[in-house]
């Protein structure tokens, strides 16, 4: 009986540790893949990218790219570029990856 309780306690601890590992938000990590902005490749993109002029953005990562209507990724999201797609983005916008 004592051995069963000890085993259950160990399994409970391992289960709790596994749940904590899964609870870490994915936004803390860079995206797998790359982002191409006007022909310039950005490997493992993460964070905010400024778009000063009309640009073509190709999302070759595993996460959607959020297009904001102002620089600094603080304005409203006006478009989402899913993984594997390219879109034209107007100037004075910004992109958020992560």
Order of alpha helices (4+ residues) and beta strands (2+ residues): alpha-beta-beta-beta-beta-beta-beta-beta-beta
